[in-house]
Amino acid sequence: MLDFLRMRAIEGLETVSGDRYSRSISFDGGHGWFSVAPGDSEALVLTLDFPDPLAKAQIVARIRRLLDLDADLAPIHRHLCADPLLARLIAARPGLRVPGAWDGFELAVRAVLGQQITVGAAIRLAGKLVAQYGQPLRCVAAPAGLSHVFPEPARMAGADLASLGMPRSRGRTLSGVAQAVLDDPQLFAPKADLEHSLSALLALWGVGDWTAHYVALRQFREADAFPAADVGLLNALAALEGGPVTARQLLARAEAWRPWRGYAAQHLWTAFAAP
């Protein structure tokens, strides 16, 4: 989890220092920040600075979703370990969880920025976006490196985002997602099931199957979401099993992983990214 967050930390918004993850947050108009680090035994220690004490329970719940802390891994592992490859990967990383998101709009923006480019390039673009359109963090004692909160949809809806250095079509998609959130503030609220989650996302201009499944997995916490055409997944399976794999073959293989395909995907991504 920490390696995943470290690779995707946006300058000004997040930092990973040693084994501590910190980020700025905006919630109901207020600004704050939190840090999470390992504590004694298997516990995590949360440091939260937010001006409204009544909001802290909701903020903690969102942090738990971000870190996937409420997932019961035992039944997931029992099911996935029927596949010898996944049994090996799970044995190597038995505590691996699926990273969530602090905010659905932020995650959708990250996903669109990451379309057809590397993680590093997407994070650099996200840093430019935060610096130009995010509000300065209104917090006195924030950790070093936290300077802004993520841009609000209203700041992005009418902006020329392509000027940040991305294809004009991608800038149009980002502006469209921002306008869609303004039109429907519940756009990224949990849906009834995976089908409804995907249909809500695929209705947005420029959002395709990969982006929809990625957001469904991390924001809607749809454990069976599975972007079968993802290059990272295809490369991971090919590298781990020693031969080329098509998206059709991967999708067929993943049928046995239902209803936990998202956790299988996280193990494949992590194993392939590991040094």
NORBELHU-V189991 format. One record per residue. PHI is phi in degrees with one decimal (none if undefined). Layout:
phi:PHI
phi:PHI
This chain:
phi:none
phi:-64.3
phi:-63.2
phi:-59.8
phi:-66.7
phi:-62.8
phi:-64.7
phi:-113.5
phi:-67.8
phi:-90.0
phi:-58.4
phi:89.1
phi:-108.6
phi:-140.7
phi:-140.8
phi:-127.0
phi:-122.7
phi:63.7
phi:-107.4
phi:-113.0
phi:-105.0
phi:-130.9
phi:-156.6
phi:-83.1
phi:-139.0
phi:-124.5
phi:-145.8
phi:50.7
phi:86.9
phi:-98.0
phi:-111.7
phi:-168.5
phi:-156.4
phi:-143.8
phi:-131.5
phi:-129.0
phi:-147.8
phi:-62.3
phi:-113.1
phi:-70.8
phi:55.3
phi:-104.5
phi:-84.3
phi:-111.7
phi:-107.0
phi:-105.4
phi:-112.1
phi:-126.6
phi:-123.9
phi:-148.3
phi:-70.7
phi:-101.9
phi:-63.4
phi:-71.0
phi:-89.3
phi:-66.0
phi:-63.2
phi:-67.0
phi:-64.7
phi:-61.7
phi:-61.7
phi:-70.0
phi:-66.4
phi:-62.3
phi:-67.2
phi:-56.8
phi:-95.0
phi:58.6
phi:-76.1
phi:-94.2
phi:-73.7
phi:-92.6
phi:-73.0
phi:-58.1
phi:-66.4
phi:-63.5
phi:-66.7
phi:-58.0
phi:-70.8
phi:-70.5
phi:-70.6
phi:-64.8
phi:-91.0
phi:-57.4
phi:-63.9
phi:-67.9
phi:-59.1
phi:-67.5
phi:-67.7
phi:-68.0
phi:-62.4
phi:-74.8
phi:-139.1
phi:-68.1
phi:-101.0
phi:-66.0
phi:-119.3
phi:-94.4
phi:-58.7
phi:-99.1
phi:-147.6
phi:-69.9
phi:-148.2
phi:-65.6
phi:-63.0
phi:-58.5
phi:-63.8
phi:-61.8
phi:-62.5
phi:-58.9
phi:-64.9
phi:-64.9
phi:-60.7
phi:-85.5
phi:-65.5
phi:65.7
phi:-136.1
phi:-73.2
phi:-58.6
phi:-60.6
phi:-65.4
phi:-65.3
phi:-68.4
phi:-63.5
phi:-62.7
phi:-62.7
phi:-63.2
phi:-63.0
phi:-62.0
phi:-65.1
phi:-64.2
phi:-87.4
phi:-116.3
phi:-79.6
phi:-79.9
phi:-58.3
phi:-67.1
phi:-90.6
phi:-156.8
phi:-74.1
phi:-110.1
phi:-68.7
phi:-59.9
phi:-57.1
phi:99.8
phi:-99.4
phi:-124.8
phi:-138.9
phi:-103.8
phi:-66.0
phi:-58.2
phi:-77.1
phi:-53.7
phi:-62.5
phi:-75.7
phi:-103.9
phi:-59.3
phi:-107.9
phi:-85.8
phi:-87.2
phi:-72.0
phi:-62.9
phi:-65.6
phi:-76.2
phi:112.8
phi:-132.5
phi:-57.2
phi:-59.9
phi:-64.4
phi:-72.2
phi:-61.5
phi:-64.6
phi:-62.2
phi:-61.9
phi:-62.5
phi:-66.4
phi:-63.7
phi:-61.5
phi:-66.5
phi:-63.2
phi:-69.3
phi:-64.2
phi:-73.0
phi:-137.7
phi:-60.4
phi:-94.4
phi:-55.4
phi:-103.5
phi:-74.4
phi:-54.8
phi:-107.6
phi:-66.5
phi:-163.3
phi:-61.7
phi:-59.4
phi:-68.9
phi:-61.6
phi:-67.2
phi:-65.1
phi:-64.2
phi:-80.4
phi:-68.6
phi:-73.3
phi:-83.1
phi:-62.7
phi:85.5
phi:-99.0
phi:-103.8
phi:-62.1
phi:-61.3
phi:-62.4
phi:-62.8
phi:-66.6
phi:-63.6
phi:-69.5
phi:-61.2
phi:-67.7
phi:-90.8
phi:-97.2
phi:-81.0
phi:56.7
phi:-82.7
phi:-67.2
phi:-101.1
phi:-61.9
phi:-157.9
phi:-77.4
phi:-64.0
phi:-88.8
phi:-63.0
phi:-62.0
phi:-62.0
phi:-66.4
phi:-62.9
phi:-66.1
phi:-63.6
phi:-65.2
phi:-62.6
phi:-69.0
phi:-75.2
phi:-115.5
phi:76.6
phi:-174.7
phi:-64.5
phi:-135.1
phi:-94.6
phi:-61.0
phi:-63.1
phi:-65.5
phi:-63.5
phi:-63.0
phi:-65.7
phi:-61.4
phi:-74.6
phi:-57.1
phi:-71.0
phi:-88.4
phi:-57.0
phi:-96.8
phi:-122.3
phi:-61.7
phi:-63.7
phi:-71.3
phi:-62.3
phi:-61.0
phi:-63.8
phi:-67.3
phi:-65.6
phi:-57.1
phi:-67.8
phi:-64.2
phi:-73.5
phi:-82.3
phi:-66.8
phi:-67.9
